[in-house]
Amino acid sequence: MKFTICSIYEEDNQLEISRFKVNQIIFFARGTSGSNDEACFAFTNSHGEKLEEAIFQCHAFRCDVPEAVSH
């Protein structure tokens, strides 16, 4: 099964603070443009070899560069 590694880095020193496998993004959402939440995004993903062993995760983030959220 193919998967992607997602890494999260600390802004100040670029040290990796988290890493996890992503097989499938099930849901993705971002904040409404022009609102206080426009720099926020979230996604739900799963990974695992079999459905019985799958791990489902939800991640929510706030980005210092609101324009980057759409990428």
Beta strands, then each sheet from edge to edge (+ up, - down):
strand 1: 4-9
strand 2: 16-22
strand 3: 24-30
strand 4: 40-47
strand 5: 55-62
sheet 1: 1+ 2-
sheet 2: 3+ 4- 5+
end
